[in-house]
């Protein structure tokens, strides 16, 4: 009886989850595709257009600056967070596991519980003034957004890297030591290559979170609808333009549908990140 109840409860939970995901995909897709089917906006124009002016005499829906801003901030954040997170994981598991588990790991995991708005305020109070003092410009832009995002995804990268390194068979390292390798040779010639797919999984998951982040980036990137010529110029992302404009549009208007199209792009990129993670997990299992 208990086993039957457990199976029914599990099946219902899975069914609710599948229905919820399917409903989200259907709703976002139906609203996002309306822009091209009913409103006559060109898909190529949306993806490659450089000007976003939905309220102009001739409405323009060029989303390339927002796509560029989302990808550039996410990639730069991953480039900053990946070496920091992997080095922290190596320190906690291979060099000083006692201190790492007791002190460093809890501190890093606490970062995951900090609200996005706090990271945004830290960026406005510390990162932006520092960049303004060191580089030309106002301090807001791609660089500020990338630094803030790197702090936000650092716990994800570090935690997954730590789990991957901790799960490495002990005999692999002992065999390396038995062959005369030093600790550092064992780390960068044996440990890191063996766990590379799992480490990349953490980086991709971090990029996925960075790509969909809205509030923290919106506070420090400047929200200017153009492609910047440097890392210290104001820019915008898909999430920031959606959150800023969605409340100022009429449901069913072309402008509103175009914002849903941007949301569809975000959803599609989320699926791409998931497929990449699955591919890396399969390589790791091999």
C-alpha positions, 0 to 999 in steps of 0.5 A: 500500500505504501509503495503504491501511494509513493508511486502515485504521488511521484507520478503526480509530481512528475505530471505537474512538472511536465505540464508546467514546463509545457505550459510555459514553453507554449505560452512564451512561444505562442506570444513570441511567434505572434510578432512574426506571424501576425505583426509582420516583423522580420525574424532576420530584422529582429536578430540582426537589426541594430536599432530598437525604436518601437514607438517611432514613426517607423517602428524598428525592432532590432534586437542585436544590441541586446543579444550582444549585451547578454552574450558578452556579459555572460561570456566575460563573467564566465571567463572571470568566474571559471578560473577563480572557482576552479582554483578555489575548488582545487584548494579546498579538495587537493591542497587544504581540504580541512580548511576548505571544507570548514571555512572556505566552502561555507563562505562561498556557498553563502554567496548563492543566497544573497539577493540579486539587488544586493549584488547590484548595489555592491556593483553601483557602490564599489565596482562602478566607482572603481572602474570610473577611477581606473578607466575612461567613461562613467564606469557603467557598461559591459565590464561592470555587468560582467564583474557583478555577474561573475560574483553571482555565478562563482558559487555555482562554478565552485560548488560543481567543481568541488563535487567533481574533484572530491568524487575523483577516485583516490587510486588515480592520484596515488598512481600518479604519486607512485610514478614520481609525479609531484602534487602540482604535476598530479593536479594539472596533468591528472586531476584537472584533465580527468574532471574537465567535462564536469568542470565545464558543466559548472561553467556552462550552468554559471553562464546559463544563470548569468544569461538570464539575470536581470536586476543586478545587470540592469543596475550597472550596465546603463541600459543603452540600446546600442552595441558598445565600442568598448567594455566601459560604454553603456549597453543593454541585455535581453533581460533588462529591456524586457523588465524595463519595457514590459510594464509600459506596453499594451498586451497584444500590441506589436511592441509587447509581442516583440518583447515576448519574442526576446523572451523566446530567445532567452528561453531558447538559449536556456534549452541550448545551455541544458543540451550542452550540460547534458552533452558534457555529463555524457562525456564525463560518464565515459 
